[in-house]
Amino acid sequence: MGRLTGKRALITAAGQGIGRASALAMGAEGAEVFATDIDANALAGLDGMETFVMDVRDDASVAEGVAKAAPDVLFNCAGFVHHGTVLDATDGEWDFAFDLNVRAMYRTIRAALPGMLDKGSGSIINMSSACSSVMGAPNRFVYGTTKAAVIGLTKSVALDFITKGIRCNAICPGTVESPSWHERVKALGEEMGSYEAALEAFVSRQPMGRVASPEEIAALTVYLASEDPAFTTGQPF
């Protein structure tokens, strides 16, 4: 038996990166995984789990997905990274980022909480970032602001339901290797003159001298989904 045997886990943005690695890791630990993404093709290859399209920016899609999964564990992984300072940001980028990075979590948590409360237990895991209220990062104004909001959202949900068996925590990693990260490196490389220079710029900001693998972050999602941290809630990791 794995640490998550008997648990139903709903994961957003499970098509790639941290979301996909977490779906695989939770499944390996015995969870019944419901892996969702906006892109159905991205979910290919996630064998042994139920996969379906869920648009976290749409209330009806979220309600349908949560009803199908009836999750004990909710991992809110969907998000987007905008590049630039406050002077570069547009109203459209600001609105999109808050809708996807923050309001989407409000939607999924609001939909999943009643079922968790009926069971008397549940673990909600929100993807934040070291670039948030934890610290700043260059040219990440919109992104860092939304991820700071995720930490506030996490702490609020955790406190409101702390006596109801619900845990709500946030993950705040540094840079993690993923297809979307490689796209950001490529875009920066076009500005800097080479992909290698952009890669060096990203890696140089990491105290460990390297970026994280998705599997390293997935291990933390498994831990938070399990009963091991039963006395831990409202914390940024």
Secondary structure, DSSP 8 states (H G I E B T S, - for coil): --TTTT-EEEESSTTSHHHHHHHHHHHHTT-EEEEEES-GGGGTT-TTSEEEE--TT-HHHHHHHHHHH--SEEEE-------B-TTT--HHHHHHHHIIIIIHHHHHHHHHHHHHHHHT-EEEEEE--SBTTTB--TTBHHHHHHHHHHHHHHHHHHHHTTTTTEEEEEE--S-B--HHHHHHHHHHHHHHS-HHHHHHHHHHT-TTSS-B-HHHHHHHHHHHHSSTTTT--S-B-
